[in-house]
């Protein structure tokens, strides 16, 4: 049962990442640009395009390359950690994007990033119980 749940979690998270990456490149591009902190040394549009491509690649790999799920799960977790300063920047600078139009909403969002990190590590079988023989 645990293997089946991890597979569902892996495919769901990978699919969400592909969808988010596509939105980075298309209809939500300006919303994502609003989340790039002013201090970030790369232009906002290039940052959004690059992160969208990375999201699509990692998401697709998480879904379609299950033999590398541990590596990809670790990379996804690292990606979520890497983009977290942007989420903090959105809160600190009070930037409205994606309906996050109050400090309370922006602060609440910060608590979901660790959930994504744990989801990636769990679904990728990076986090396992002692003695768990899950492959990959």
Secondary structure, DSSP 8 states (H G I E B T S, - for coil): -HHHHHHHHHHHHHHHHHHHHHHHHTTTHHHHHHTS-TT-SS-HHHHHHHHHHHHHHHHHHHHH-GGGHHHHHHHHHHHHHHHHHHHHHHHHHT--BTTB-SHHHHHHHHHHHHHHHHHHHHHTTSS--TT-----
